[in-house]
Amino acid sequence: HASNALTCTPLPVTVKACLDSAVPCTTPYTGTNPPLSASLSPAGWSGLNFAGGVASAQLAVRTPGTVRMNVSSSAPPLKALGQTWCKSGANAWGTGTACDVAFADSGFIFDVPTLLARKPQSNISLQAVRTNPTTQSCDPAFSSGTRDILFTRSYTDPNTGTADVLVNDVVLGAAGSTVSLNFGSNATTQLKVQYNDAGQMTLNARYAPSSGAENGLVMTGSDLFVSKPYGLLLQTDAISSCTADISCPLYPGGVRAGDPFSLRLKAVAWQSDGEALTAAALADNPATPNFRLNNIALSSQVQAPAGGSDGVVGSASSYDHTLGNQTTVSRSIS
C-alpha cells in the first residue's frame, strides 16, 4: 500500500493470503474448499474479492488521522503467522505500526499506469486536492501557477534496484529531485514518468514551501505502479542458418531430439514501438534484472519441414524467471 492517503478518496491496498511463513510470502492460498474470505479492519473496506490468493481492495477513511489495517477474521482461519504483515513504499515488511496509514485532508492524487520498462508514459494527471467538509469530495487545493514539487522513488518489489525513475525527464536520485510543474485552474498538471527496469515501484510527491503565501503548507501523495519488460529473449547455442534437412549440423555438443540443452532467457526493456518479439530483434535491448515471475509456460513450434510435429518440451513445460540479467534452465524437445 502507499505510505499516505487522503480522506476524500479511497486508498488502494493489495491483500495476499499466504500458505508459507516467508515475508514476503512466496506461496499464496489458492484453494476453494473452503473458499477464501476475510474481514478487515478498520471499517470502510470495499472490493475484497480474492483471485489466486490475491485481492485488490480499497480503504475509505473520512476523518484525518492514523489508522491501523488488520485482518479481524478469515476463512480459512489465519494460522501460519498469526498476524498481519504490511509494507508501504521503501519501508520494510513489518507488523503493528508497519500497518499504519496516515489519512490527511489535503494532498496529491495521481495514478501511474503499468509501464513498459524504459518507455516514457505521458499525460499522467496529478491534482492537488483537499476534502470538501460538506460533500467529502476532492476539491482543487490551490490556484493555478507554477510550483516546485519534490519527487522521490523507492523500490518496492523487489526492494532493491539500480535503475532510474524519471519524472518529466528529470532523473530522481536517491534523495529525489525537484520538478517545476505548472498547475491549471483546477490544480491539475501533467506528468511524464519513465522507469528503466521492471518491478513494482513507489512514486512520492511532496510540496512544502518555506516562503511565500503558501509557506507552512505541506502536501504529499504517493502511488504504487508496476513496470514490465517489453519481451523475453530466448537464446541457445543452436545453429540458426540451416535448411532443416539431413545435411544440417547437429546441435552443438551432440544434442539430439530428447536430449537436454541449455536455454537462456532474458527479460528486456522497450526500445521502439512495434519491435518484433524475436531473438534477432531483441538481442540488443537492455535487460530488466528486477523482473521475476513464476510458471512461465514454454512450448515448441516446428519451423520446418511444413506439417511436421511441434514436439513437446521436456523436463518441465514452464520455468521460473529469477532476479538478474538472465535465467538459465535445462530443457529438451522430443
SULNORDA-V565293 format. One line per field, one symbol per residue. burial: b if it has 9 or more other C-alpha atoms within 8 Angstrom, else e. Layout:
BEGIN
burial: ???
END
This chain:
BEGIN
burial: bbbbbbbbbbbbbbeeebbbeeeebeebbeeeeeebbbebbbeebeebebeebbbbbbbbbeebeebbbbbebbbeebeeeeebbbbbbbeebbbeebbbbbbbbbbbbbbbeebbbbbbbeebbbbbbbbbeeebebebbebbeeebbbbbbbbbebeeeeebbbbeeebbeeebbebebbbbebbbbbbbbbbbbbbbbbbbbbbbbeeeeebeebbbbbbbbbbbbbbbbbeeeeeeeeeeeeeeeebeeebeeebbbbbbbbbbbbeeeeeebebebbeebebbbbbbeeebeeebebeeeeeeeebebbeebebbbbbbbbbeebbbbb
END
